[in-house]
Amino acid sequence: MVSGKKIAAAVSVTALVAGLSYMAYFDYKRRNDRQFRRKLRRDRKKVEKTASKISEPSLDETSDLALELLGKLANESLPLTPEDKEQFFMAQVSKGEALSGSGASGYAEAACCFFQALKVYPNPVELVMIYQKTTPDAVFKLVMAMMAQEVKQKQTRYFDVFPSEDKHVRIKDKNKMEGKTKFKESQEGAKSDVVVPNRALFATRGVEAGEVVYEEESVVSALLPCAQNGKFCYHCLRAIPEKAEEKDETESTEETEPTEETEPTEEIKPAGETKKSSAAFECEKCHDAVYCTEKCRQDAYDAYHQFLCPTSSSSTAREFAELTQKSHELAPILIAKFFGTLVDREKKKEIARALGVSDKSDTDEYTTWEHLEIMRYLELIPTASDATALHKLGEVMSASVPGLNEFVTGERYTMLKGKLDYNAFSVHTEGVVPKETPETHVSDTMRDDHSKSAVGISMYLISSHIAHNCDPNVQIVFPDGTDKAAIKALKSIAVDEELRISYVDPSLGVEERRKQLQALYRVKCECKKCEADLAAAKAEAEAAPAVEDVEEKAAEAVEDKAAEVVESVEDKVEDAEEKANEAVKTIDPSDEGTPSFAAVAASPSPVAAVEAKTEETEEADTEEAESEEFSDDE
């Protein structure tokens, strides 16, 4: 049998002979064939042109070259098994390194090799970070341009496959549906050639009021500072049922106590193995992060807490935690959690695919990062605190995610922060959340209809595409008490009807709603409710002068009527006084029995006093007459 070494030697000799023969043939053609020489010159110019494009590329030239290279790779198949992927990856990386070292003429092909290696690597984000540190800048930019062009190509079919059919919703561009074209404007107001889509979420089936349209897991979430009191899970945001756990502990303790009838046996569990309370699921290092289950604690550690734990071996984690607390922002924590979760999720997805146990939702061609790039965001102005947070973020995660500090530039950090500000939701809970104080206040923007108390902040891939409306037909709820969201219909929704949610408290007045929407989301709401409220306010403003005039006339009428009544009373009083005076005048003042004017005036009723005095006088006259008559008889 021929040995492997002899085969290898034969192959080497054959290759050497073939190489020498080709060199002789090449030299002969170069010296004697004019067409061959012309072809060589054309190829050399093409290589030089390609090299010049890569060495000093403009954005358009790099994009065009990236698109051309993608076209060449379109028909190349990729390996499927883990073993084949590993061999393919090593071969492509080795070839790319060799081509990069040959100079600018090999940059284009080197970028193709690195791009293909990227396609089979379990963690693309991590590999991109490595590329940025190890490859020439021109090659890295070309690889990134190829990725960007592939994203554009994917975007053309993205909305055909996402969301999945079982969610019963579809993302559509309302500008295309209405035949409108909107161009992007800079912060200075200058328009560009970039067409801005107006995406929204539409139902693909009829939904009745009170019915859940779909449910969705969060991409990343965090507890609000006011809820970081040990009563809510730091991973899923669930309220930890302390009473139930204490009851279970009591029951288990009672079961393990020996009695006179029953002696303790080996089956009795020690106290440490009874059902644990909420404190049993805390981080064993910092003792600050508390979790509702052991699974939440482990998932959190695998994804992000391993490098965010403030009492870890690195002091930078503690400094990062203190920095975010002083800045009153959750964005740095959320961005750190996002990258940790992104790397961890892609690793788990690749492992699941290799084992053949992945879910249908995990086998799509889009990574979490690609989903994120589709979302709209607020264009923010970078601040000094952003630069400090970004620097600390790189220090904290550099050990777990190599190259993150180089990959997450200031521009990308600001973009991520803008996506969080525009798309994050407040997570509501049935539990009691302490009121926010100046110390626990955060400036992060989150969509919140204020239907219940907020316990945390979270972002979702599908629900982020629901547009605002002051008269919503759906509401985000959390039936499991975690950050897992459900979109619940508030009204009956027809097929192809847009889902609408309120980003602010819909019970506010129209002016306050518009003020908040403009300040937080740069949205000028023109919904039917706003139009109706504005029309009502306008009508009320126009009617105000008439109402005021009516009120003035009514007040004048009341005053006139009151004056008439007072005048009438005064007239009657005067008439009574005149009659009393006339009655006084008819009495003879010389008569001793006649009451004086002062006595009449002092009595409660002058007329009654005169009558009483007159009666007394008449009685006295009668008595005197009777006395005289008695004397005459005698």
ABEGO torsion letter per residue (X at the ends): XBBAAAAAAAAAAAAAAAAAAAAAAAAAAAAABAAAAAAAAAAAAAAAAAAAAAABBBAAAAAAAAAAAAAAAAABBBBABAAAAAAAAAAAAAAAAAAAAAEAAAAAAAAAAAAAAAAABABAAAAAAAAAAABBAAAAAAAAAAAAAAAAAAAAAAAAAOBBAAAGBBBBBAAAAAGBBBBBBBAAGBBBABBBBBBBBBBABBBBBGBBABBBBBABBBBBAAABAGABBAAAGBBBBAAAAAAAAAAAAAAABBBAABBBBAABBBAAABBBBAAAABBAAAGABBBABAAAAAAAAAAAAAAABAABABAAAAAAAAAAAAAGBAAAAAAAAAAAAAAAAAAAAAAAAAAGABBAAAABABBAAAAAAABBBBBBBBBAAAAAAAAAAAAAAAAABBGAAAABBAAAAAAAAAAAAAABBBBBBABBBBBBBAAABBABBBBBAGABBBABBBBBAAAAABBBBABBABBBBBAAGBABBBBBBABBBBBGBBBBBBABBAABBAAAAAAAAAAAAGBBBABAAAAAAAAAAAAAAAAAAAAAAAAAAAAAAAAAAAAAAAAAAAAAAAAAAAAAAAAAAABBAABAABBBAAAAAABABAAAAAAAAAAAAAAAAAAAAAAAAAAAAX
